[in-house]
Amino acid sequence: MTVGVAMRKTLVRPLLALATLGALAGCSSVESLLPHSDPGTQQLMQGANPRPVAQVSGNPAEKQVALPVVSADINCPEIDIAEGGSAYRVGGAENSSVRYQFNISETARECDPAGPGQAAIKIGVAGNLVIGPAGSPGAYSVPLRIAVTEDATKKQVYSKTYKIEATADATSSGQFRIVADPIVVPMPTLQLINVYSISVGFEGGGAAAPRAHRRKAAG
């Protein structure tokens, strides 16, 4: 065994742990992945089912005015890693036969008002590429699918496959990150966690249907 192969084998062993962590974590709060603009500089738009109304004055008889919806009011859906989609391995089942493997390590999502009765969902995914003992350093690409499903109808309101690219050598992993364009969806309630499911995963790594393990919001 050459020294280079030994080093690559050391790198591959923790890959499966990373893939498992990605599947279990589901969604991380990654500010660097989805930097949020200052709410004070955003244009506040009226959404459906807004926050509790505010009095114009102390007189209860006077007309009440609804406060505008801001991002913090919206309970954004969590991200599910598609079953079997947290990693994309090329090569055999044994570590010694792995050429390379992509892993999802972080996900992030953000929901912003997008007009009356609408919200814009931003989704970010980050991870790494590691070269296996049977592979060689270089640039590789894999397909990653992002989908948003309406829970009540099981209808996909958004589905797109992205080409993920990363470059790695024999001693260090390559990194990738992608932020999807904002996905505008109807917002019948601020509890979007009860309305939509978000699924991300590598295509070819398993079924890309969201897993129903999310905790729904009360009320």
C-alpha positions in Angstrom: 0.0 0.0 0.0 1.4 3.4 -0.9 1.4 6.3 1.5 -1.1 8.2 -0.7 -3.6 5.4 -0.6 -3.3 5.2 3.2 -4.0 8.8 3.6 -7.0 8.7 1.3 -8.4 5.7 3.2 -8.2 7.7 6.4 -10.2 10.4 4.8 -12.9 8.1 3.5 -13.7 6.4 6.8 -15.3 9.5 8.4 -17.4 10.1 5.3 -20.1 7.7 6.4 -20.3 9.5 9.7 -20.7 12.8 7.9 -23.5 11.4 5.7 -25.3 10.0 8.8 -25.0 13.4 10.5 -26.5 15.1 7.5 -29.4 12.8 7.5 -30.1 13.2 11.2 -29.5 16.9 11.4 -31.9 17.8 8.6 -31.5 21.5 8.9 -28.9 23.8 10.5 -29.1 27.4 11.2 -26.2 28.5 9.0 -26.0 32.3 8.9 -23.0 32.2 6.6 -25.0 30.1 4.1 -28.0 32.3 4.0 -27.0 35.8 5.3 -30.2 37.6 6.1 -30.7 41.3 5.3 -31.4 43.7 8.0 -35.2 43.5 8.7 -35.2 47.3 9.3 -34.2 47.9 5.7 -36.6 45.5 4.2 -39.8 46.5 2.5 -42.5 45.2 4.8 -45.4 43.6 3.0 -48.8 42.6 4.2 -49.1 38.8 4.3 -52.0 36.4 5.1 -52.9 35.9 8.7 -50.8 38.7 10.0 -49.5 39.4 13.5 -51.9 40.5 16.2 -53.3 43.9 15.3 -52.1 47.1 16.9 -54.4 49.9 18.2 -54.2 53.3 16.4 -54.7 54.9 19.8 -55.7 53.9 23.3 -59.4 54.0 22.4 -60.7 50.4 21.8 -63.5 51.8 19.7 -61.1 53.1 17.1 -60.3 51.0 14.0 -57.4 48.6 14.5 -54.5 48.4 12.1 -52.8 45.1 11.2 -49.0 45.1 11.7 -47.0 44.2 8.6 -45.5 40.7 8.5 -41.8 40.3 8.9 -39.6 37.3 8.4 -39.5 36.5 12.1 -43.3 36.1 12.1 -43.1 33.2 9.7 -42.6 29.6 11.0 -40.5 28.3 8.1 -40.7 24.6 7.2 -37.7 22.5 8.2 -35.5 20.8 5.7 -35.6 17.0 5.4 -32.7 15.1 3.8 -34.2 12.8 1.2 -33.8 9.2 2.3 -30.6 7.8 1.0 -29.8 11.3 -0.5 -27.3 12.6 2.1 -24.3 11.1 0.3 -23.4 10.3 -3.3 -20.7 7.6 -3.5 -19.0 6.4 -6.6 -17.3 3.0 -6.3 -18.0 -0.2 -4.3 -19.4 -0.7 -0.9 -16.0 -1.2 0.7 -13.9 1.8 1.5 -11.0 0.5 -0.5 -13.1 0.6 -3.7 -14.5 4.1 -3.2 -13.4 6.6 -6.0 -15.0 9.7 -4.5 -18.0 10.7 -2.3 -20.1 13.8 -1.9 -21.7 14.5 1.4 -24.3 17.0 2.6 -23.1 18.5 5.9 -25.3 21.7 6.3 -28.6 23.0 5.2 -30.4 26.3 5.8 -33.7 27.9 5.0 -35.3 31.3 5.3 -38.8 32.5 4.8 -39.5 36.1 3.9 -42.7 38.0 3.1 -43.1 38.3 -0.7 -46.4 40.2 -1.1 -50.0 39.9 0.1 -50.5 36.2 1.0 -47.1 35.1 -0.3 -43.8 34.0 1.1 -40.4 33.5 -0.5 -38.4 30.5 0.7 -34.7 30.5 0.3 -32.8 27.2 0.6 -29.1 26.6 1.0 -27.1 23.4 1.0 -23.4 22.9 1.7 -21.1 19.9 1.9 -17.9 18.3 0.8 -16.2 16.0 -1.6 -13.5 13.5 -0.6 -11.4 11.3 -2.8 -11.4 7.6 -2.0 -8.5 5.1 -2.2 -9.6 3.9 -5.6 -10.0 7.5 -7.0 -7.8 10.2 -8.2 -7.7 14.0 -7.3 -9.8 16.2 -9.6 -13.1 18.0 -10.2 -16.3 16.0 -10.0 -20.0 16.8 -10.2 -23.3 15.2 -9.0 -27.0 16.1 -9.3 -28.7 17.6 -6.2 -32.5 18.0 -6.1 -34.4 20.6 -4.1 -38.1 20.2 -3.8 -41.0 21.9 -1.9 -44.2 19.9 -1.5 -47.6 21.0 -0.3 -48.5 18.6 2.5 -52.3 18.6 2.1 -52.2 17.7 -1.6 -48.8 16.0 -1.8 -48.2 18.2 -4.8 -44.8 19.5 -5.6 -44.9 23.2 -5.9 -41.2 23.4 -6.8 -38.6 20.8 -7.9 -35.3 21.5 -9.5 -32.1 19.5 -10.0 -28.8 21.4 -9.6 -25.4 20.4 -10.8 -23.1 20.4 -7.8 -19.3 20.7 -8.5 -16.3 20.4 -6.3 -12.6 19.8 -6.6 -10.5 17.7 -4.1 -7.0 16.3 -3.8 -5.7 13.2 -2.1 -5.2 14.9 1.3 -8.0 17.4 1.7 -11.7 17.6 0.9 -13.3 19.9 -1.6 -16.3 22.1 -0.6 -19.5 23.0 -2.3 -22.4 25.3 -1.5 -25.5 26.3 -3.3 -28.3 28.7 -2.6 -31.5 28.3 -4.6 -33.3 31.2 -6.0 -36.2 32.4 -3.8 -39.2 30.1 -4.2 -42.4 32.1 -4.0 -45.4 30.1 -2.5 -48.8 31.0 -1.2 -48.9 31.8 2.5 -52.3 30.9 3.9 -50.9 31.0 7.4 -47.7 32.1 9.1 -47.2 28.5 10.2 -45.7 27.4 6.9 -44.2 24.4 8.7 -47.7 23.0 8.7 -48.2 23.7 5.0 -45.1 22.7 3.1 -42.2 20.2 3.3 -38.7 20.9 2.0 -36.6 18.0 0.7 -33.0 18.1 -0.5 -30.8 15.2 -1.6 -28.5 13.8 -4.2 -30.3 12.1 -7.1 -29.2 8.6 -7.5 -28.5 8.2 -3.8 -32.0 7.2 -2.9 -35.7 8.2 -3.0 -36.1 12.0 -2.9 -39.3 12.1 -0.9 -39.5 14.1 2.3 -39.5 12.0 5.5 -42.4 12.7 7.8 -40.4 13.2 11.0 -40.9 17.0 11.5 -42.5 18.4 14.5 -45.5 20.5 13.5 -46.3 23.8 15.2 -49.1 23.8 17.7 -52.2 25.6 16.7 
